[in-house]
């Protein structure tokens, strides 16, 4: 039908937040919210540019943006995350979500 369920809407909104964070479109208070692997250690890995999730001691914290943001962003293909504008990012992400929904 082309309608996202509540979990897909949540993931979509988190992905939009992470795009804004990646491209520094958020207010300054959000600038140091996430760390990449290259900021934690100095040796090169395939995941050097991936964001690191905050550790979770409770199950409740796994639903916060500090944990879900990097998890969702790192799972997106580079063709989506390297979009040049916010509108192309949203269009590519929605297309990918609908393709995934059609396959399942």
Secondary structure by P-SEA (a helix, b strand, c coil): cccccaaaaaaaaaaaaaaaaaaccccccccccccccccccccccccccbbbbccccccccccccccaaaaaaaaccccccccccaaaaaaaaaaaaaaaaaac
